[in-house]
Amino acid sequence: MSAKQLNFAVIGCGRIAEKRHLPLLQELEQAKLVAVCDTIEERAARQKEKYRVAAYTDYHEMLAAHPEIDVVLILTPSGHHAECAVEVARYKKHVVVEKPMALALDDSDKMIRACDESGVKLFVVKQNRYNYPVQKLREAIESHRFGKLVLGSVRVRWCRPQAYYDQDSWRGTWAWDGGVLTNQASHHIDLLEWMMGDVESVIAKTATRLVDIEVEDTGVAILKFRNGALGIIEATTATRPKDLEGSISILGERGTVEIGGFAMNEMKVWNFVDQQPGDEDVLAEYRQNPPDVYGFGHRQYLQNVIEVILHRDKAIVDGLEGRKSLELINAIYESAETGREVSLRFKPQKCKLGMKNG
């Protein structure tokens, strides 16, 4: 491994690879794309031609042929993440996996264990943590500007019509995808926990209202945090006719902050009892920052991956951190299935997420 550059490979050449990860790997100075893999040969071949790299339909073949690979990005459907990550770790390659890190909670533990045993790092992509307004909110949390936390809420009001789910057979299934809470809202759930702290218990309801899929297109949950604060998760892909918002609000005894926009990239409220220098400029500076959120956080996230590996910095979201939001998502489904309040930590009994037999 070069002291200044890491060799990357990509497993899964679908939309998120094509639109985000692959172009960014070309732009980052300390990253070099070596090979790509996809079970659909035409997808892999398309990226081979575009980026002039080796292409494979079997990632074992790819890893055996390229011992120089340092880091593997796993960008497959969610239900395949765990198996891929465990196998890649056995080749002693660092693992970067898109959200959610897995579907079944046991699978996330297998991923963490495999990477630990092989002495490699596991990164879970949560790029919205790098949005400028989110970073500013986190700064206020770490500075204890809110005092006692009271209420945290996230709202995901997006539009995903039937045509979205019909693009691929794995979409909208328990075994390979999950619903709005697992897929679209996983970033928002991650940020809610990052700001408010660990969850003590949850009670939830889910529904499938406007599309023909196995999983939910709408879900709500009420959380109790270990610090005594409460939380609300509201998520739907049944907003019509188009996307509305992706928002987070944090309320405390000394202040209130709300971030809105399409993907938590627009500061809407920044109010604190104790004013500090620069507070009056926050709304203007972070009104819509970045204006084009698509792909912004991924660049910062991949740069963090490089820095952690090369300089032993701390990962912003490692396997254990990524597991937190997955456990909460599993608990939400458990509550929705049983109709009961579910305490964390817990072992799923009725949660269907990640079940390969239906």
QUIFEN-V11750 format. One record per residue. N is the residue number from 0. RES is the residue in one small letter. SS is DSSP state (H for helix, E for strand, L for the rest). PHI is phi as a letter, one per 40 degrees, with the letter a starting at -180 (* if undefined). D_CENTER is the distance of its C-alpha to the mean C-alpha in Angstrom with 1 decimal. Layout:
# QUIFEN-V11750
N:RES:SS:PHI:D_CENTER
N:RES:SS:PHI:D_CENTER
This chain:
# QUIFEN-V11750
0:m:L:*:27.9
1:s:L:c:29.0
2:a:L:c:28.9
3:k:L:b:27.4
4:q:L:a:25.4
5:l:E:b:22.9
6:n:E:c:23.1
7:f:E:b:20.0
8:a:E:b:19.8
9:v:E:b:17.4
10:i:E:b:17.2
11:g:L:h:16.5
12:c:L:b:17.9
13:g:L:c:16.6
14:r:H:c:15.6
15:i:H:c:12.4
16:a:H:c:14.5
17:e:H:c:17.5
18:k:H:c:16.3
19:r:H:b:13.9
20:h:H:c:14.0
21:l:H:c:17.6
22:p:H:c:19.2
23:l:H:c:17.5
24:l:H:c:18.8
25:q:H:c:22.2
26:e:H:c:22.0
27:l:L:c:21.0
28:e:L:c:24.3
29:q:L:c:23.4
30:a:E:b:21.5
31:k:E:b:23.6
32:l:E:c:22.4
33:v:E:b:24.7
34:a:E:a:23.8
35:v:E:b:21.7
36:c:E:a:21.7
37:d:L:a:21.3
38:t:L:c:23.2
39:i:L:c:24.4
40:e:H:d:27.0
41:e:H:c:27.2
42:r:H:c:23.6
43:a:H:c:24.0
44:a:H:c:27.4
45:r:H:c:26.3
46:q:H:c:24.0
47:k:H:d:26.8
48:e:H:c:29.2
49:k:H:c:27.0
50:y:H:b:26.0
51:r:L:f:29.1
52:v:L:b:27.3
53:a:E:c:27.9
54:a:E:b:26.4
55:y:E:a:26.2
56:t:L:b:25.5
57:d:L:b:25.3
58:y:H:c:23.0
59:h:H:c:25.5
60:e:H:c:28.1
61:m:H:c:26.0
62:l:H:c:25.3
63:a:H:c:28.9
64:a:H:c:30.2
65:h:L:b:28.2
66:p:L:c:28.5
67:e:L:c:27.7
68:i:L:c:24.0
69:d:L:b:22.1
70:v:E:b:18.4
71:v:E:b:16.8
72:l:E:c:13.7
73:i:E:b:12.7
74:l:L:b:11.8
75:t:L:c:13.6
76:p:L:d:13.1
77:s:H:d:10.8
78:g:H:c:14.1
79:h:H:c:15.3
80:h:H:d:12.6
81:a:H:c:14.6
82:e:H:d:17.9
83:c:H:c:17.1
84:a:H:c:15.6
85:v:H:c:18.7
86:e:H:c:21.1
87:v:H:c:19.8
88:a:H:c:20.1
89:r:H:c:23.7
90:y:L:c:24.4
91:k:L:g:23.5
92:k:L:b:20.8
93:h:E:c:17.8
94:v:E:b:14.5
95:v:E:b:11.3
96:v:E:b:9.0
97:e:L:c:6.3
98:k:L:c:3.6
99:p:L:c:5.3
100:m:L:c:7.5
101:a:L:a:10.4
102:l:L:b:12.1
103:a:L:c:15.1
104:l:H:c:15.0
105:d:H:d:17.9
106:d:H:c:16.0
107:s:H:c:13.5
108:d:H:c:16.7
109:k:H:c:18.3
110:m:H:c:15.7
111:i:H:c:16.1
112:r:H:c:19.9
113:a:H:c:20.3
114:c:H:c:18.8
115:d:H:c:20.9
116:e:H:c:24.0
117:s:H:c:23.7
118:g:L:g:23.2
119:v:L:b:20.2
120:k:L:c:16.9
121:l:E:b:13.5
122:f:E:b:10.4
123:v:E:b:6.7
124:v:L:c:5.1
125:k:L:b:4.0
126:q:H:c:6.9
127:n:H:c:8.0
128:r:H:c:9.5
129:y:H:c:12.0
130:n:L:d:13.3
131:y:H:d:16.9
132:p:H:c:17.4
133:v:H:c:14.4
134:q:H:c:16.0
135:k:H:c:19.3
136:l:H:c:18.3
137:r:H:c:17.1
138:e:H:d:20.4
139:a:H:c:22.3
140:i:H:c:20.6
141:e:H:c:21.6
142:s:L:c:25.0
143:h:L:f:25.6
144:r:L:c:26.6
145:f:L:c:25.7
146:g:L:g:27.9
147:k:L:c:27.4
148:l:E:c:24.2
149:v:E:b:25.1
150:l:E:a:22.4
151:g:E:b:18.7
152:s:E:a:17.4
153:v:E:b:14.7
154:r:E:b:15.7
155:v:E:b:14.0
156:r:E:b:17.1
157:w:L:b:16.4
158:c:E:b:18.6
159:r:L:b:18.1
160:p:L:c:21.7
161:q:H:d:23.0
162:a:H:d:23.2
163:y:H:c:19.4
164:y:H:c:19.4
165:d:L:c:22.6
166:q:L:c:21.3
167:d:L:a:20.3
168:s:L:c:21.6
169:w:L:c:18.4
170:r:L:c:16.8
171:g:L:g:17.2
172:t:L:b:18.2
173:w:L:c:17.6
174:a:L:c:18.0
175:w:L:b:15.6
176:d:L:b:13.1
177:g:L:g:13.3
178:g:L:c:13.9
179:v:L:c:12.6
180:l:L:c:11.2
181:t:L:c:9.2
182:n:L:c:8.2
183:q:L:c:8.8
184:a:L:c:8.6
185:s:H:c:5.6
186:h:H:c:4.7
187:h:H:c:8.4
188:i:H:c:9.0
189:d:H:d:7.2
190:l:H:c:9.5
191:l:H:c:12.3
192:e:H:c:12.6
193:w:H:c:12.4
194:m:H:c:15.2
195:m:H:c:17.2
196:g:L:h:17.1
197:d:L:c:17.2
198:v:E:c:17.8
199:e:E:c:21.2
200:s:E:a:21.3
201:v:E:a:20.1
202:i:E:b:22.0
203:a:E:a:20.7
204:k:E:b:21.9
205:t:E:b:20.4
206:a:E:a:22.3
207:t:L:b:22.4
208:r:L:b:24.5
209:l:L:b:24.7
210:v:L:b:23.5
211:d:L:c:24.7
212:i:L:a:21.8
213:e:L:c:21.5
214:v:L:b:18.6
215:e:L:c:18.3
216:d:L:b:18.0
217:t:E:a:18.5
218:g:E:a:17.7
219:v:E:b:18.8
220:a:E:a:18.6
221:i:E:b:20.6
222:l:E:b:19.6
223:k:E:b:21.9
224:f:E:c:20.7
225:r:L:c:22.7
226:n:L:c:24.1
227:g:L:g:25.7
228:a:L:c:23.6
229:l:E:b:22.4
230:g:E:a:19.2
231:i:E:b:18.6
232:i:E:b:15.7
233:e:E:b:16.9
234:a:E:a:15.0
235:t:E:a:16.7
236:t:L:b:16.8
237:a:E:b:20.6
238:t:L:c:21.3
239:r:L:b:24.2
240:p:L:c:25.3
241:k:L:a:22.3
242:d:L:d:19.0
243:l:L:b:19.9
244:e:E:a:17.2
245:g:E:b:13.9
246:s:E:b:15.3
247:i:E:a:15.4
248:s:E:b:18.8
249:i:E:b:19.9
250:l:E:b:23.6
251:g:E:b:25.8
252:e:L:c:29.5
253:r:L:b:29.7
254:g:E:i:27.4
255:t:E:a:24.9
256:v:E:b:22.1
257:e:E:b:20.3
258:i:E:b:17.8
259:g:E:b:17.8
260:g:L:g:17.8
261:f:L:c:15.8
262:a:L:a:12.4
263:m:L:f:13.5
264:n:L:b:15.6
265:e:E:b:19.0
266:m:E:c:20.8
267:k:E:b:23.1
268:v:E:b:24.5
269:w:E:a:25.3
270:n:E:b:28.2
271:f:E:b:29.4
272:v:L:c:32.7
273:d:L:c:33.3
274:q:L:c:33.0
275:q:L:b:32.3
276:p:L:d:33.2
277:g:L:g:30.9
278:d:H:d:29.6
279:e:H:c:31.7
280:d:H:c:29.9
281:v:H:c:26.3
282:l:H:c:26.2
283:a:H:c:27.9
284:e:H:c:25.9
285:y:L:b:22.4
286:r:L:d:23.5
287:q:L:a:21.2
288:n:L:a:19.7
289:p:L:c:18.4
290:p:L:c:20.3
291:d:L:b:18.4
292:v:L:c:14.7
293:y:L:c:13.9
294:g:L:g:13.1
295:f:H:c:14.0
296:g:H:c:11.1
297:h:H:c:10.6
298:r:H:c:14.2
299:q:H:c:13.9
300:y:H:c:11.1
301:l:H:c:13.3
302:q:H:c:16.3
303:n:H:c:15.0
304:v:H:d:14.7
305:i:H:c:18.2
306:e:H:c:19.6
307:v:H:c:18.4
308:i:H:c:20.0
309:l:H:c:23.1
310:h:H:b:23.8
311:r:L:f:22.3
312:d:L:c:20.3
313:k:L:c:17.7
314:a:L:c:14.1
315:i:L:c:11.9
316:v:L:a:9.3
317:d:E:c:11.4
318:g:H:c:11.6
319:l:H:c:13.1
320:e:H:c:10.8
321:g:H:c:7.8
322:r:H:c:10.5
323:k:H:d:11.2
324:s:H:c:8.8
325:l:H:c:9.5
326:e:H:c:13.1
327:l:H:c:13.1
328:i:H:c:11.9
329:n:H:c:14.6
330:a:H:c:17.0
331:i:H:c:16.7
332:y:H:c:17.6
333:e:H:d:20.3
334:s:H:c:21.8
335:a:H:c:21.8
336:e:H:c:23.7
337:t:H:c:26.1
338:g:L:g:26.6
339:r:L:b:26.5
340:e:L:c:24.8
341:v:E:b:22.7
342:s:E:c:22.6
343:l:L:b:20.0
344:r:L:c:20.3
345:f:L:a:21.3
346:k:L:b:21.7
347:p:L:d:20.7
348:q:L:b:23.9
349:k:L:b:23.5
350:c:L:c:19.8
351:k:L:c:19.8
352:l:L:c:16.2
353:g:L:g:16.4
354:m:L:c:20.2
355:k:L:c:21.7
356:n:L:b:25.1
357:g:L:h:24.2
